[in-house]
Amino acid sequence: MCTLGKSIALKNQEIGKELGIPIGEAMGEIRGEARGVEKANRSAAINLYQMKLPIEDIAFAVKEPVETVRKWLAES
């Protein structure tokens, strides 16, 4: 590869890193928040079930489908 080609490739690599790192961090943050919300909802659903609330009411309270709540309760 000629010197100009190497220079262009290196510059593109730098630009990719500059753009890629913030995008990757933002994606990780979004995933982490989603996992945290799911963990909190799951915990709340289990606690509400232990308090003898109907599954339909629990699903409404945690804003999740009934089937999701049933799955969480089966896994706990």
Buried (B, 14 or more C-beta within 10 A) or exposed (E): EEEEEEEEEEEEEEEEEEEEEEEEEEEEEEEEEEEEEBEEBBEBBBEBBEEEBEBEEBBEBBEBEEEBBBEBBEEE
